[in-house]
Amino acid sequence: MSRSPRLSAALLTAPLLAFLLLSFVAPIGAFLWRAVSDAEVAAVLPRTIVALAGWDGAAAPHDAAFAALVADLREARAREATGPAGGIARAASRLNADRPGLRGVLPMTARRVAAPFDGPARDAVIAISAAWADPETWGAIRRAGGPLSSFHVLAALDLRRDASGSLRALPDDQRVFGAVLVRSLWIALLVTGVCLALGWPLAWLAATARGWAATLLLGAVLLPFWISLVVRTAAWMVLLQREGVVNAALGAFGIGPLPLMMNRFAVVLAMVHILLPFMVLPLVAAFRGLDPRLPRAAASLGASPWRVFRRVTLPLCLPGIAAGCILVFIQALGFYVTPALLGGPGDQMLAWFVGFYATRSVNWGLAAALSLLLLVAVGVCVALYGRLAGFRRPGAA
């Protein structure tokens, strides 16, 4: 009995699917999991987290929580004395992300409570640092109780929970990522609009040209793909810097030097240059698929050129426009190198902060949460594209 066509197709695609799963989906999923996983503090302070389960967050917790903290810290130090160290330091770093200052308070408390002391644990711990009398310190421990937590996701949205567990917006001077997300969306939209405005006439010429002219135009569109993105960005640095080619040319006419770098203009200009081919190619395909007899028929029936464009050409080319816009917008939303090299502090996009928290501050949880925010934004864009382009499930009417 011969195998069914579906089984044969599945067997043929299985190696490719396995490769994609192991090399693409699994690493990205493992990274994004850090946005909601929270295990560093629970591994060091398990008794303390249990003792805080019924705490109302209005004041410092009951004496049992202080006693549990002392027991946990003594046990953690004993484990580090005979095994791998770093548990207390990792827990302190996680708590410091929620409550600045705890990076030093937790290890110092662990050292000082290691020796026996007289009197209640509450008095001894508060004597080490006044931070232990603050309900927010204990709230940070409870919020980090794991194994899952919304802390990093809320931080990416400029939100947090207070000691009682209520959701609060960060103070105005601490809100960062909301403005960065709006800035990233605005730059991506601006670049997409400029690419559409420049790509439309270029794509029309490439689609309607014949012979060597069509080949030359398409070659000019494809040429940037042969050059590295970093090299193209570096070339713009050479052109736009204060002593660069552009300012030197303007200086010959007594103009300048102009501030052409480290600003929004340089970022948008370079991004448009890099992403323009992704707009032109779908438009060329749409224009070449357009039946030229339809605009001529509309014009022969008395329609003005603007009406022909609005009622015939534009609706028929909408799938190509949507494809080009979604390709440019999604890539622009995740740009990192170009804004980092050509933009100023107020021009950095969300991807720059992902890189910063992943490599410089080593806060992988927040980096993963910001990446998740980007992923959701891209998912919304794809959903909108599917709706505009008329995607339907197979078999749907």
C-alpha positions in Angstrom: 0.0 0.0 0.0 1.4 3.4 -1.0 1.8 6.1 1.5 -0.7 8.9 1.4 0.4 12.2 -0.1 0.0 14.0 3.2 2.2 11.5 5.1 4.9 11.8 2.3 4.8 15.6 2.5 5.1 15.5 6.3 8.1 13.2 6.1 9.8 15.4 3.6 9.3 18.6 5.6 10.1 17.0 9.0 13.9 17.6 8.9 13.3 21.3 8.0 10.7 21.7 10.8 13.0 20.0 13.3 15.9 22.3 12.3 13.7 25.4 12.6 12.4 24.2 16.0 15.9 23.5 17.4 17.7 26.5 15.9 15.0 29.2 15.9 11.9 28.5 17.9 13.4 26.9 20.9 16.1 29.5 21.6 13.7 32.4 21.1 11.1 30.7 23.3 13.7 30.1 26.0 14.7 33.7 26.0 11.1 35.0 26.0 10.4 32.6 28.9 12.7 34.8 31.1 10.1 37.6 30.8 7.7 35.6 33.1 10.0 33.2 35.0 11.2 34.3 38.4 13.2 31.7 40.4 16.3 33.5 41.8 14.7 34.7 45.1 12.6 31.6 45.7 15.7 29.4 45.6 17.3 31.5 48.5 14.3 32.6 50.6 11.7 29.8 50.4 10.6 30.1 54.0 10.3 33.8 53.8 8.1 33.7 50.8 5.8 31.2 52.5 5.7 33.4 55.7 4.6 36.4 53.6 1.7 34.6 51.9 -1.0 36.1 54.2 0.7 39.5 54.8 -1.4 42.5 54.0 1.5 44.8 53.0 0.4 47.7 55.2 3.3 47.5 57.6 6.4 45.4 58.2 5.4 41.7 58.5 5.0 39.7 61.7 8.0 38.2 63.6 7.7 34.8 61.9 8.7 36.5 58.6 11.9 37.9 60.2 12.7 34.5 61.7 12.2 32.8 58.3 14.5 35.4 56.7 17.3 34.6 59.2 16.8 30.9 58.7 16.9 31.2 54.9 20.0 33.4 54.8 21.9 31.1 57.2 21.0 28.1 55.1 22.0 29.9 51.9 25.4 30.8 53.3 25.9 27.3 54.5 25.2 25.9 51.0 27.5 28.4 49.4 30.3 27.4 51.8 30.2 23.8 50.6 28.9 24.3 47.0 28.6 26.8 44.2 28.4 30.4 45.3 26.2 33.1 43.8 22.7 32.3 45.0 22.5 35.2 47.4 24.1 37.6 44.9 21.6 36.6 42.1 18.7 37.0 44.5 20.0 40.4 45.6 20.3 41.5 41.9 16.7 40.4 41.2 15.4 42.3 44.3 17.5 45.3 43.4 15.7 45.5 40.0 12.5 46.0 41.9 13.8 47.9 44.9 17.1 49.7 44.3 19.5 49.3 47.2 18.7 45.7 48.1 21.8 44.5 46.1 23.9 45.4 49.1 21.4 45.0 51.9 20.7 41.3 51.3 24.3 40.1 51.3 25.2 42.3 54.2 22.3 40.9 56.2 23.3 37.4 55.3 26.8 37.9 56.7 25.7 39.5 59.9 22.9 37.1 60.8 25.3 34.1 60.3 26.5 34.6 63.8 24.2 33.8 66.8 22.5 36.8 68.3 20.3 37.5 71.4 16.8 38.8 71.2 14.0 38.7 68.6 15.0 38.3 64.9 13.0 41.4 64.0 15.2 43.7 66.2 18.4 42.1 65.0 17.5 42.4 61.3 16.2 45.9 61.5 19.3 46.9 63.4 21.4 45.7 60.4 19.5 47.9 57.9 16.5 50.2 58.2 15.3 48.9 54.8 13.9 45.8 56.6 11.4 48.1 58.4 10.1 49.3 55.0 7.0 47.3 53.8 8.2 47.8 50.2 11.3 45.7 50.9 9.2 42.8 51.9 6.8 43.5 49.0 9.7 43.1 46.6 10.5 39.7 48.1 6.9 38.5 47.9 6.6 39.8 44.3 9.7 37.7 43.4 8.2 34.6 44.9 7.9 32.8 41.6 7.9 30.5 39.8 6.1 32.9 37.5 5.9 36.6 37.8 4.5 39.6 35.9 7.2 42.0 37.3 9.3 42.3 34.1 6.3 42.5 31.8 4.8 45.3 34.0 8.1 47.1 34.1 8.1 47.1 30.3 4.7 48.8 30.4 5.9 51.3 33.1 3.7 49.6 35.7 4.5 47.9 39.1 2.7 46.4 42.1 3.1 48.0 45.5 3.5 46.1 48.8 -0.2 45.3 49.0 -0.2 43.9 45.4 -2.2 46.7 43.8 -1.2 47.8 40.3 0.4 51.3 40.2 1.8 53.4 37.4 5.4 54.4 37.8 6.1 58.1 38.6 6.6 60.3 35.6 10.3 60.6 36.1 10.7 56.8 36.0 8.5 56.1 33.0 10.7 55.1 30.1 9.4 52.3 27.9 6.0 53.8 27.0 7.7 56.8 25.4 10.3 54.5 23.7 7.5 52.3 22.3 5.6 55.3 20.9 8.9 56.7 19.5 9.7 53.3 17.9 6.2 53.1 16.3 6.4 56.7 15.1 9.9 56.2 13.5 8.7 52.9 11.9 5.6 54.6 10.5 7.5 57.6 9.2 10.1 55.4 7.5 7.3 53.3 6.0 5.5 56.4 4.6 8.7 57.8 3.1 9.5 54.4 1.5 6.0 54.2 0.1 6.2 57.7 -1.3 9.7 57.1 -2.9 9.1 53.5 -3.9 5.8 54.0 -5.8 7.3 56.0 -8.7 10.5 53.9 -8.8 8.4 50.6 -8.8 6.2 52.0 -11.5 9.2 52.8 -13.7 10.7 49.4 -13.1 7.4 47.6 -13.9 6.6 49.6 -17.1 10.1 49.8 -18.5 11.3 47.4 -21.1 14.6 45.8 -22.1 17.8 47.0 -20.6 16.1 49.9 -18.7 14.0 47.5 -16.7 17.1 45.4 -15.9 19.1 48.5 -14.9 16.3 49.7 -12.6 15.8 46.3 -10.9 19.6 46.0 -10.5 19.8 49.3 -8.8 17.0 48.2 -6.4 18.7 44.9 -5.6 22.3 46.3 -5.3 21.9 47.3 -1.6 21.2 43.6 -0.7 24.8 42.8 -1.7 26.3 45.2 0.9 26.2 44.7 4.7 23.8 46.8 6.7 26.7 47.9 9.0 28.7 49.0 6.0 25.8 51.0 4.6 25.3 52.6 8.0 29.0 53.4 8.3 28.9 55.0 4.8 26.1 57.3 6.0 28.4 58.3 8.9 31.1 59.2 6.5 28.7 61.3 4.4 26.8 63.1 7.2 29.4 63.8 9.8 30.5 67.3 10.5 33.6 67.0 8.3 31.9 64.6 5.9 31.2 64.7 2.2 27.9 66.4 2.4 29.0 69.3 4.7 32.2 69.7 2.6 30.0 70.1 -0.5 27.7 72.6 1.3 30.7 74.5 2.5 31.8 75.1 -1.1 28.6 77.2 -1.4 29.1 78.9 2.0 26.5 76.8 3.8 27.1 74.9 7.1 28.4 72.9 8.6 25.0 71.5 9.4 24.2 69.0 12.2 23.3 66.1 10.0 24.2 63.3 12.4 23.1 62.2 15.9 19.5 63.2 15.2 16.2 61.9 13.9 16.9 63.1 10.3 20.0 60.9 10.0 18.2 57.8 11.4 15.2 58.1 9.1 17.4 58.9 6.1 19.6 55.8 6.6 16.7 53.5 7.4 14.8 54.6 4.3 17.9 53.9 2.2 18.2 50.4 3.7 14.5 49.4 3.6 13.5 51.0 0.3 14.0 47.8 -1.7 11.6 45.9 0.6 8.9 48.4 -0.5 9.8 48.5 -4.2 9.9 44.8 -4.9 6.3 44.0 -3.8 5.1 47.1 -5.6 6.8 46.0 -8.8 5.1 42.6 -8.6 1.7 44.3 -8.0 2.2 46.7 -11.0 3.2 43.9 -13.3 0.2 41.9 -12.3 -2.1 44.9 -13.1 -4.0 44.5 -16.4 -3.2 47.7 -18.4 -6.5 47.5 -20.2 -8.5 48.3 -17.0 -7.2 51.8 -16.5 -7.5 52.5 -20.2 -11.1 51.2 -20.1 -11.9 53.5 -17.2 -10.4 56.5 -18.9 -12.3 55.7 -22.1 -15.5 55.9 -20.1 -14.8 59.4 -19.1 -13.0 58.9 -15.7 -10.3 61.6 -14.9 -6.7 60.4 -14.2 -7.2 60.9 -10.5 -10.5 58.9 -10.5 -8.8 56.1 -12.5 -6.0 56.0 -9.9 -8.4 56.1 -7.0 -11.0 53.6 -8.2 -9.0 51.2 -10.4 -5.2 51.3 -10.0 -5.0 51.8 -6.2 -7.5 49.0 -5.2 -5.9 46.5 -7.5 -2.4 47.3 -6.1 -3.5 47.3 -2.4 -2.1 43.8 -1.8 1.4 44.9 -3.0 1.2 48.1 -1.0 0.2 46.2 2.1 3.0 43.7 1.6 5.6 46.4 1.2 4.3 48.4 4.1 4.3 45.4 6.5 7.8 44.3 5.4 9.2 47.8 5.9 7.3 48.5 9.1 8.2 45.3 10.9 11.9 45.6 10.0 12.0 49.3 11.0 10.4 48.6 14.3 13.2 46.2 15.3 16.1 48.4 14.0 19.1 48.5 16.3 22.4 49.3 14.5 21.4 52.3 12.5 19.7 54.3 15.3 22.6 53.4 17.6 25.3 54.7 15.2 23.5 57.7 13.7 20.9 58.8 16.3 21.2 60.7 19.5 19.9 59.6 23.0 16.4 60.6 22.0 16.4 58.6 18.8 17.1 55.1 20.2 14.3 52.5 19.6 13.1 49.7 21.6 15.6 47.2 20.2 18.4 49.3 21.6 17.0 48.9 25.1 16.7 45.1 24.6 20.4 45.0 23.7 21.3 47.2 26.6 19.5 45.1 29.3 20.7 41.9 27.7 24.4 42.7 27.5 25.3 45.7 29.7 23.1 45.5 32.7 22.6 41.7 32.3 18.9 42.1 33.2 17.6 39.3 30.9 14.2 39.3 32.4 13.5 42.9 31.4 15.2 42.4 28.0 12.9 39.4 27.4 9.9 41.5 28.4 10.8 44.2 26.0 11.3 41.6 23.3 7.9 40.3 24.1 6.5 43.8 23.7 8.1 44.0 20.3 6.7 40.6 19.4 3.2 41.6 20.3 3.5 44.8 18.2 4.6 42.8 15.3 1.8 40.3 15.8 -0.7 43.1 15.8 0.8 44.4 12.5 0.6 41.0 10.9 -3.0 40.6 12.0 -3.9 44.0 10.6 -2.1 43.1 7.4 -4.1 39.8 7.2 -7.3 41.7 7.6 -6.5 44.4 5.0 -5.0 41.9 2.5 -8.0 39.6 2.9 -6.4 36.5 4.3 -8.8 33.6 4.7 -8.5 30.1 6.1 -8.3 27.3 3.5 -11.8 26.4 2.5 -13.4 29.6 3.8 -15.9 31.3 1.5 
